[in-house]
Amino acid sequence: MRSWIAALAATAACLGAMPAHACGPYTVGLYEYSSLYYRDAQGHWAGIDKDVVEEVARRTGCKLELRTESRIRIWAQIASGQMDMTVSALQTKERELLVEFIPYIESRQFVVLRPALAAALTSPAAFLADRQRRVIVVRGYAFTPTLESWLTTMRVQGRVDEVPDQTTAMRIFKAGRGDAVVLGAHSLATARRADPVFGTYTALSYAPQERSIGALALSRDRIPQADRDLMRRAVEEMLRDGTIDAYKKRHLGDLSETP
C-alpha cells in the first residue's frame, strides 16, 4: 500500500461514528476522461470515478446527483455555488479555498512526443529552448509543480494550445497539429490499448519524482463538515478494503503506468 494511502487510512479511526442525519442531495460534476469516466461499448457512462461516487453514496446514505460537464465549467460552478463537489481533482492553493480534498487515486503525468523530437526534447528546459515547439493541454487541468511551471512559461510565450477535453487533445496531436501533448498515465495506457498509433509515440516524464493525486473535492460552503467527514471515512474504508483497487482493475485491466 502506498504511503499516502496508509496515512489516510490511519486517520479513519479518529473520525468516529457519525450521527444519523440527512446527507444531501449534492450535485457531483464528472467529466469525460479516459478510464476515469467514459462511454462503454453500449454507450453508457462508466469509469472509476463513477464507481467511486456511487459507492460513497451507498456507504454513507448521502444523495449524490451526477452531472456530466467540462472540467472548466465544473470549477466555475463550484466557485459560484452551483455545484457541490467533483472527482479526480488535483489539489492547488486556489482550489483549497473552495473545497476540501479527499484523495483516492494517484498517477503520473507524461509529455508525449513523436520519437524524433523526444530524442532532443528530453527536459522542460530543452523544450523551452526550441522556441518553435508547441504543446497541447486540456483547458482547466491542473498539473504537478514542475509541469505547471514549464507550462506557465510556455503560455507567456504563446506556445500552449488549450482544448476542451482529452479526446480532442489526442485527436489533434495525432493529426500533427502539435509537437507534444500532456497525458496522465491512465489516459496514455488507455490510448495505447485503443489506438496502435499511440504505441509509437514516446512518453517522457519531465518530473519523475512528482505524482498527481486525484481526490474528491467537496465544497466548503455547500457541504457541512459532518457530511464531508462522513464521505472521507467512506473513501478511506474503500482504500483499505481494496474496493478502489478493484475499480482500477475493472476499468484499466493490467495496463501499466510506465511509459
Buried (B, 14 or more C-beta within 10 A) or exposed (E): EEEEBEEBBEEBEEEEEBEEEEBBEBBBBBBBBBBBBBEEEEEEBBBBBBBBBEBBBEBBBBEBEBBEBBBBBBBBBBBEEEBBBBBBBBBEEEBEEBBBBBBBBBBBBBBBBBEEBBEEBBBBEBBBEEEEBBBBBBBBBBBBEBBBEBBEEBEEEEBBBBBBBBBEBBBBBBEEEBBBBBBBBBBBBBBBBEEEEBEEBBBBBBBEEBBBBBBBBBBBEBBEEEBBBBBBBBBBBBBBEEBBBEBBEEBBEEBEBEB
